[in-house]
Amino acid sequence: MIEKVIDFCGKNPLIVLLGVVFLSVWGYWAVIHTPLDAIPDLSDVQVIVYTEWEGRSPNLMEDQITYPIVTSMLGAPKVKYVRGSSDFGFSYVYIVFEDGTDMYWARSRVLEFMSKVTGKLPEGVHPVLGPDATGVGWVYEYALVDRSGKRSLADLRAYQDWTLRYQLQAIPGVAEVASVGGFEKQYQVHVDPQRLLALNIPFTKVTQAIRMANNDVGGRSIELSEREYMIRGQGYIKTLSDLEQVPLGVNKNGVTILLKEVASVSLGPEMRRGVTELNGEGEVVGGIVIMRYGENALSVIDRVKAKIAEIQPGLPEGLKIIPTYDRSDLILRAIATLKEKLIEVTLVVSLVTILFLFHFRSALVVIISLPIAILLSFIAMEALHLTSNVMSLGGIAIAIGAMADGAIVMIENAHRRLEEEPDKARAEVILEAAKELGKPLFFSLLIITVSFMPIFTLEAQEGRLFKPLAFTKTFSMFFAAFLSITLIPLLMVYFIRGKITPIAKNPINRFLIRVYEPLLRFVLKRPLITVILSVLVLI
């Protein structure tokens, strides 16, 4: 079968070359569309349910919110386990699904099961899903710095929360832009309990009055002078004085009691648990860009940087966006490592071929076949939705050396046969030489291909870490074996031309043969000594 394939490729060069060109273009398309990242995603398929209930203790959050959500999610399909965490005023429920589950299918199942538990939760409590991101979605971070010194941290945080964050969140591929640092501005009402007691006003009435005062209301339309007017009441609080004028009721004399009479109203910061500092120069406000699940990290980062460059000239005077974390540098260095290894192997193989065979054109067979095999491996990567990262590109780098072996052995055998049969047609001799080694070479490369098969048995985080490497190494070796019986024989016919220097006449080969022959005779005559020496070396 292998011999027939080699014979067909040798007699139909146009079909083979068109097929190789088509697959190479497909491989180049796959390279462009394969997501790029620095590291493989080791996180589980996870959906986070976040619930806020202000002022409640962790015990109450656990009993009233976390427990009902956790128990309802245990029956969801493909769920591995559910974890709950309750804090002061917050509840987090982590639903982890089986490996291979589609993220958006999992999110839709969580929403479906959440509809069953909504009626069991306290009034006014609304659970929300976390962003559709994973543990490695943190791809970019920036700091918002005021060089003029005119703005406070509260002003910077307000600009980040209400302007800058939404501009970046609209970028395709961005799941969330989280704000860090600074102070979140609040209207704060500090109630005097002694005044409430003196005026006989319960605290619940204060909170209810503030809620009712911060609202717009609509009325009917009225017709005046053949015109229709829509009536509405504008009641949203915009200033501190608006809040101070909120009525709480009337006293014994019928005089209105205002909020400012029982409380002091001011602007203040939300309580915070940490600070964000930049290079030891003081506090700043920052933002963390979270990438959406399954997106191309490098493309998302490039879009974020392009958007920031577009926003930068329009920022208020003195404001500047400074990048503090950018994963694209690590991604590009991983790609550069693969390019470097490919160039190194190509140069070494070319040098070895030239030195030992004294024929430059023969080196072109390896130089051309290596990149094509790598391009073909990207077709399989794109089909399996594998990302180009340190591990997957490392699999290709590991395989590069073995991928070149098939071409080198084929070329050396063709040179030997041309030496032995100089009067025979060159193309015929080369194809016979390829057929002679085609079968053993093809199956030896296949054996190397399956050498990483045990890695595919790994599960969970170990599997997610090492499987990309095993996949790409397997793909590369498979396509190298495929090209060894299709493209390489054809390339040898085209490039092994001109004068062929006999291998034995090469001075380097003569020297190595003289050194190797005595050693080989010694080993064959004294096998026991050879075994003992080998064991000693291993020890």
Secondary structure in CASP SS format (residue, H / E / C, confidence):
PFRMAT SS
TARGET T0000
AUTHOR 0000-0000-0000
METHOD secondary structure of the structure
MODEL  1
M C 1.00
I H 1.00
E H 1.00
K H 1.00
V H 1.00
I H 1.00
D H 1.00
F H 1.00
C H 1.00
G H 1.00
K H 1.00
N C 1.00
P H 1.00
L H 1.00
I H 1.00
V H 1.00
L H 1.00
L H 1.00
G H 1.00
V H 1.00
V H 1.00
F H 1.00
L H 1.00
S H 1.00
V H 1.00
W H 1.00
G H 1.00
Y H 1.00
W H 1.00
A H 1.00
V H 1.00
I H 1.00
H H 1.00
T C 1.00
P C 1.00
L E 1.00
D C 1.00
A C 1.00
I C 1.00
P C 1.00
D C 1.00
L C 1.00
S C 1.00
D C 1.00
V E 1.00
Q E 1.00
V E 1.00
I E 1.00
V E 1.00
Y E 1.00
T E 1.00
E E 1.00
W C 1.00
E C 1.00
G C 1.00
R C 1.00
S C 1.00
P H 1.00
N H 1.00
L H 1.00
M H 1.00
E H 1.00
D H 1.00
Q H 1.00
I H 1.00
T H 1.00
Y H 1.00
P H 1.00
I H 1.00
V H 1.00
T H 1.00
S H 1.00
M H 1.00
L C 1.00
G C 1.00
A C 1.00
P C 1.00
K C 1.00
V E 1.00
K E 1.00
Y E 1.00
V E 1.00
R E 1.00
G E 1.00
S E 1.00
S E 1.00
D E 1.00
F C 1.00
G C 1.00
F E 1.00
S E 1.00
Y E 1.00
V E 1.00
Y E 1.00
I E 1.00
V E 1.00
F E 1.00
E C 1.00
D C 1.00
G C 1.00
T C 1.00
D C 1.00
M H 1.00
Y H 1.00
W H 1.00
A H 1.00
R H 1.00
S H 1.00
R H 1.00
V H 1.00
L H 1.00
E H 1.00
F H 1.00
M H 1.00
S H 1.00
K H 1.00
V H 1.00
T H 1.00
G H 1.00
K H 1.00
L C 1.00
P C 1.00
E C 1.00
G C 1.00
V C 1.00
H C 1.00
P C 1.00
V E 1.00
L E 1.00
G C 1.00
P C 1.00
D C 1.00
A C 1.00
T C 1.00
G C 1.00
V C 1.00
G C 1.00
W E 1.00
V E 1.00
Y E 1.00
E E 1.00
Y E 1.00
A E 1.00
L E 1.00
V E 1.00
D E 1.00
R C 1.00
S C 1.00
G C 1.00
K C 1.00
R C 1.00
S C 1.00
L H 1.00
A H 1.00
D H 1.00
L H 1.00
R H 1.00
A H 1.00
Y H 1.00
Q H 1.00
D H 1.00
W H 1.00
T H 1.00
L H 1.00
R H 1.00
Y H 1.00
Q H 1.00
L H 1.00
Q H 1.00
A C 1.00
I C 1.00
P C 1.00
G C 1.00
V E 1.00
A E 1.00
E E 1.00
V E 1.00
A E 1.00
S E 1.00
V E 1.00
G C 1.00
G C 1.00
F C 1.00
E C 1.00
K E 1.00
Q E 1.00
Y E 1.00
Q E 1.00
V E 1.00
H E 1.00
V E 1.00
D C 1.00
P H 1.00
Q H 1.00
R H 1.00
L H 1.00
L H 1.00
A H 1.00
L H 1.00
N C 1.00
I C 1.00
P C 1.00
F H 1.00
T H 1.00
K H 1.00
V H 1.00
T H 1.00
Q H 1.00
A H 1.00
I H 1.00
R H 1.00
M H 1.00
A H 1.00
N C 1.00
N C 1.00
D C 1.00
V E 1.00
G E 1.00
G E 1.00
R E 1.00
S E 1.00
I E 1.00
E E 1.00
L E 1.00
S C 1.00
E C 1.00
R E 1.00
E E 1.00
Y E 1.00
M E 1.00
I E 1.00
R E 1.00
G E 1.00
Q C 1.00
G C 1.00
Y C 1.00
I C 1.00
K C 1.00
T C 1.00
L H 1.00
S H 1.00
D H 1.00
L H 1.00
E H 1.00
Q C 1.00
V C 1.00
P E 1.00
L E 1.00
G E 1.00
V E 1.00
N C 1.00
K C 1.00
N C 1.00
G C 1.00
V C 1.00
T E 1.00
I E 1.00
L E 1.00
L H 1.00
K H 1.00
E H 1.00
V C 1.00
A E 1.00
S E 1.00
V E 1.00
S E 1.00
L E 1.00
G E 1.00
P E 1.00
E C 1.00
M C 1.00
R C 1.00
R C 1.00
G C 1.00
V C 1.00
T C 1.00
E E 1.00
L C 1.00
N C 1.00
G C 1.00
E C 1.00
G C 1.00
E E 1.00
V C 1.00
V E 1.00
G E 1.00
G E 1.00
I E 1.00
V E 1.00
I E 1.00
M E 1.00
R C 1.00
Y C 1.00
G C 1.00
E C 1.00
N C 1.00
A H 1.00
L H 1.00
S H 1.00
V H 1.00
I H 1.00
D H 1.00
R H 1.00
V H 1.00
K H 1.00
A H 1.00
K H 1.00
I H 1.00
A H 1.00
E H 1.00
I H 1.00
Q H 1.00
P H 1.00
G H 1.00
L C 1.00
P C 1.00
E C 1.00
G C 1.00
L E 1.00
K E 1.00
I E 1.00
I E 1.00
P E 1.00
T E 1.00
Y E 1.00
D E 1.00
R C 1.00
S H 1.00
D H 1.00
L H 1.00
I H 1.00
L H 1.00
R H 1.00
A H 1.00
I H 1.00
A H 1.00
T H 1.00
L H 1.00
K H 1.00
E H 1.00
K H 1.00
L H 1.00
I H 1.00
E H 1.00
V H 1.00
T H 1.00
L H 1.00
V H 1.00
V H 1.00
S H 1.00
L H 1.00
V H 1.00
T H 1.00
I H 1.00
L H 1.00
F H 1.00
L H 1.00
F C 1.00
H C 1.00
F H 1.00
R H 1.00
S H 1.00
A H 1.00
L H 1.00
V H 1.00
V H 1.00
I H 1.00
I H 1.00
S H 1.00
L H 1.00
P H 1.00
I H 1.00
A H 1.00
I H 1.00
L H 1.00
L H 1.00
S H 1.00
F H 1.00
I H 1.00
A H 1.00
M H 1.00
E H 1.00
A H 1.00
L C 1.00
H C 1.00
L C 1.00
T C 1.00
S E 1.00
N C 1.00
V H 1.00
M H 1.00
S H 1.00
L H 1.00
G H 1.00
G H 1.00
I H 1.00
A H 1.00
I H 1.00
A H 1.00
I H 1.00
G H 1.00
A H 1.00
M H 1.00
A H 1.00
D H 1.00
G H 1.00
A H 1.00
I H 1.00
V H 1.00
M H 1.00
I H 1.00
E H 1.00
N H 1.00
A H 1.00
H H 1.00
R H 1.00
R H 1.00
L H 1.00
E H 1.00
E H 1.00
E C 1.00
P C 1.00
D C 1.00
K C 1.00
A C 1.00
R H 1.00
A H 1.00
E H 1.00
V H 1.00
I H 1.00
L H 1.00
E H 1.00
A H 1.00
A H 1.00
K H 1.00
E H 1.00
L H 1.00
G H 1.00
K H 1.00
P H 1.00
L H 1.00
F H 1.00
F H 1.00
S H 1.00
L H 1.00
L H 1.00
I H 1.00
I H 1.00
T H 1.00
V H 1.00
S H 1.00
F H 1.00
M H 1.00
P H 1.00
I H 1.00
F H 1.00
T H 1.00
L C 1.00
E C 1.00
A H 1.00
Q H 1.00
E H 1.00
G H 1.00
R H 1.00
L H 1.00
F H 1.00
K H 1.00
P H 1.00
L H 1.00
A H 1.00
F H 1.00
T H 1.00
K H 1.00
T H 1.00
F H 1.00
S H 1.00
M H 1.00
F H 1.00
F H 1.00
A H 1.00
A H 1.00
F H 1.00
L H 1.00
S H 1.00
I C 1.00
T C 1.00
L H 1.00
I H 1.00
P H 1.00
L H 1.00
L H 1.00
M H 1.00
V H 1.00
Y H 1.00
F H 1.00
I C 1.00
R C 1.00
G C 1.00
K C 1.00
I C 1.00
T C 1.00
P C 1.00
I H 1.00
A H 1.00
K H 1.00
N C 1.00
P H 1.00
I H 1.00
N H 1.00
R H 1.00
F H 1.00
L H 1.00
I H 1.00
R H 1.00
V H 1.00
Y H 1.00
E H 1.00
P H 1.00
L H 1.00
L H 1.00
R H 1.00
F H 1.00
V H 1.00
L H 1.00
K H 1.00
R C 1.00
P H 1.00
L H 1.00
I H 1.00
T H 1.00
V H 1.00
I H 1.00
L H 1.00
S H 1.00
V H 1.00
L H 1.00
V H 1.00
L H 1.00
I C 1.00
END
